[in-house]
């Protein structure tokens, strides 16, 4: 796990509601970056197995099966639960949410819904992604009227400890979900396909996977560091009548670019439906 140089002042105490994959990605990154101490962390999850994972990984964190069991609720609550569960969480311990900064990572759940369910407007909606776990997250956030500049600063600190954080209008959040929120799964599928192609062409599986991963990492790094349009970098590799342009022709005939765009649009539409 890589420490991110964007991390700033440590956060106050934090309560994580939902200790699964996304909660582990964000809070694990925060702990690694030194932005939160396990001693200042409360984790709430009904799963005994999940709570045991947190106890094993961070023995000084406080773990509970329900929010009602938390004696002193921290000032910041990170709600890392599935969208269909959010309203039930709000209704489970209404007194615990009063006065707290509520940060939701639930795809599609609007600020209006959060304010209605939790009873106040000190709410910020976040769309992170799982590369937060290795300090390379791409996150966006938007705030309700009751969230102060300090509140937004806390969320920015939280997200920049594990990658980049961009403030957007709420109407853009589901598009962010379709692109960077779901995008890692698309990239994993591409890497798997590249590795399968390497095996099909005669490479051992482990070597094919190693080359595929490094190829995607290297290409992404070139895009980020050169600032060039991807089409320019693509053209620089594709010589006349060469191997690359032959492969690109196959991708075009299979409409791979259109399929990627359609995947983002479909995920965005699903986010609209969840809201």
Protein Blocks (a to p, Z undefined) as FASTA:
>chain_A
ZZdfkbccdddddddehjafklmmmmmmmmmnopacfklpccddfblklmmmmmmmmmmb
ccdfbfklpmbacfbdcddbdfklmmmmmmmmmmlmgopacddfbehiafklmmmmnopa
cdcdddddfklmnopaccdddddfklcfklmmmmmmmmmmnoccddddfklmmmmmmmmm
mmmmmmmmmmmmmmmmmmmnopafklmmmmmmmmmmmmmmmmmmnopafklmmmmmmcgh
ilklmmmmmmmmnommmmmmmmmmmmmmmmmmmZZ
